[in-house]
């Protein structure tokens, strides 16, 4: 499932500069999490997300950052059967 097509949402979550190298995960540090279901906001706690971050593994071997160039990473949802 392509989450952006279903929700028709495209949003920049953030930008940063990182050293050249190979990356296999991205960590998001969450301080407040709210899930919206049927227009109802529900507070949710992600354990340790504000201390160690919510880890997103980059499949397919990760991505390579080459010095002086930029890389765009798009997050999407894949539903496993």
C-alpha positions as CSV (number, residue, x, y, z in Angstrom):
1,X,0.0,0.0,0.0
2,X,1.4,3.4,-0.9
3,X,0.5,5.6,2.1
4,X,0.9,8.8,0.2
5,X,-1.6,7.8,-2.5
6,X,-4.2,6.6,0.0
7,X,-3.9,9.7,2.2
8,X,-3.0,12.1,-0.6
9,X,-0.4,13.7,1.8
10,X,3.2,14.7,1.1
11,X,5.0,16.4,3.9
12,X,8.7,17.2,4.7
13,X,9.4,15.8,8.1
14,X,12.8,17.4,8.4
15,X,16.2,18.1,6.7
16,X,19.7,17.7,8.0
17,X,23.3,17.5,6.9
18,X,25.1,14.2,7.6
19,X,28.7,13.1,6.9
20,X,29.4,11.0,3.8
21,X,28.9,7.3,4.3
22,X,26.4,4.4,4.2
23,X,23.3,4.6,6.3
24,X,21.0,1.7,7.2
25,X,18.5,3.4,9.5
26,X,17.0,6.7,10.5
27,X,16.0,7.6,14.0
28,X,13.2,9.9,14.9
29,X,13.1,11.4,18.4
30,X,9.5,11.7,19.4
31,X,8.3,13.8,22.3
32,X,4.6,13.7,21.7
33,X,2.7,11.2,19.6
34,X,-1.0,11.5,18.7
35,X,-2.9,9.0,16.6
36,X,-6.1,10.2,14.9
37,X,-8.8,7.6,14.3
38,X,-12.2,8.7,12.9
39,X,-11.4,12.4,13.8
40,X,-10.6,11.5,17.4
41,X,-7.1,12.3,18.7
42,X,-5.6,9.7,21.0
43,X,-2.3,10.3,22.9
44,X,0.1,7.4,22.4
45,X,3.4,6.6,24.0
46,X,6.3,5.1,22.0
47,X,8.6,3.5,24.6
48,X,12.1,5.1,24.7
49,X,11.4,7.3,21.6
50,X,12.5,10.5,23.3
51,X,15.7,8.9,24.6
52,X,17.0,6.5,21.9
53,X,14.6,7.4,19.1
54,X,12.1,5.5,17.0
55,X,14.3,3.5,14.6
56,X,13.2,3.0,10.9
57,X,15.3,0.5,9.1
58,X,16.2,1.3,5.5
59,X,15.6,-1.8,3.4
60,X,17.4,-2.7,0.2
61,X,20.9,-2.2,1.8
62,X,20.4,1.4,3.0
63,X,21.5,4.4,1.1
64,X,24.9,6.0,0.4
65,X,25.7,9.7,1.0
66,X,28.5,11.0,-1.2
67,X,30.3,14.2,0.0
68,X,29.0,17.4,-1.5
69,X,25.8,15.8,-2.9
70,X,22.3,15.5,-1.4
71,X,20.1,12.5,-0.9
72,X,16.3,12.5,-0.6
73,X,14.7,9.8,1.5
74,X,11.0,9.1,1.2
75,X,9.2,7.1,3.9
76,X,6.2,5.0,2.9
77,X,4.1,2.3,4.4
78,X,4.1,-1.3,3.1
79,X,1.5,-3.6,4.4
80,X,2.7,-7.2,4.8
81,X,0.2,-10.0,4.2
